[in-house]
Amino acid sequence: MNVFSTIRADLRAAIERDPAARGALDVVLSYPGFHALLAHRAIHALYRTGLPLVPRLLSNWSRFLTGIEIHPAARIGNGVFIDHGMGVVIGETSEVGDGCTIYQGVTLGGRSLSRGKRHPTLGRGVVVGVGACVLGAITIGDGARVGGGSVVVKDVPPNATVVGVPARVVMQDGKPVSQVEPEPETADVWSWVI
């Protein structure tokens, strides 16, 4: 896909997924999520040339203007929609698949200081709810949904819905999943006193 097709896909995503959108001009002029993605497309291209420092400076400027922080190295697919994006953070080794939707306050962050892959990979069509944190080099499967406020630290299968802290699967392929709570440890908690 060329850059113009990618931009059109991002524009279409905002129009189709936000009932408040009043058309393409509305999105182009007033949607910070669209602006952040547009800036990231150019900044990422500069980053890939090996140009030092400039991509980081431009991404900080974009963050200042939009409230959305996307590391220049992050890989973002086509037709992504960032809705009410204030506070969204997308880390350096994050990968966001085609057709994903990311809501306000979402963090795609790392859990280690290693230099390798340390941020999540979102498959195609993933929805990440308000304030959710997806942490570490984990994979969120195609079509998965992450509930608002959830903290995801383990892989999520395709077409699953996860909620909670830490997040757990509550729906799989549209059907509720019964959660079996693990048995508490049977050791006497007072044994250390004796």
Long-range contacts (C-beta under 8 A, 24 or more apart in sequence): 1-78, 3-41, 3-45, 5-78, 6-41, 6-78, 7-38, 7-41, 9-78, 9-79, 9-98, 10-34, 10-37, 10-38, 10-78, 10-79, 10-80, 10-81, 12-79, 13-79, 13-80, 13-81, 13-99, 13-101, 14-81, 14-83, 17-81, 17-83, 17-101, 18-81, 18-83, 32-65, 32-66, 32-67, 32-68, 32-82, 32-85, 32-86, 33-66, 33-68, 33-81, 33-82, 33-83, 33-84, 33-85, 33-88, 33-102, 34-82, 35-62, 35-65, 35-66, 36-62, 36-66, 36-68, 36-70, 36-82, 36-85, 36-88, 37-70, 37-76, 37-80, 37-82, 39-65, 39-66, 40-70, 40-72, 40-74, 40-76, 41-76, 43-70, 43-72, 44-72, 44-73, 44-74, 44-75, 44-76, 46-72, 47-72, 47-73, 74-108, 74-119, 77-124, 84-130, 90-119, 91-118, 91-119, 92-118, 92-119, 93-117, 93-118, 93-119, 93-137, 94-119, 94-120, 94-121, 94-122, 95-119, 95-120, 95-121, 95-122, 96-122, 96-126, 97-121, 97-122, 97-123, 97-124, 97-125, 97-126, 97-142, 98-124, 98-125, 99-124, 99-125, 100-124, 100-125, 100-126, 100-127, 100-128, 101-126, 101-127, 101-128, 102-128, 103-127, 103-128, 103-129, 103-130, 103-131, 103-132, 103-148, 104-130, 104-131, 105-130, 105-131, 105-132, 106-130, 106-131, 106-132, 106-133, 106-134, 107-132, 107-133, 107-134, 107-135, 108-134, 109-133, 109-134, 109-135, 110-135, 110-136, 110-137, 111-135, 111-136, 111-137, 111-153, 112-136, 112-137, 120-152, 123-158, 145-171
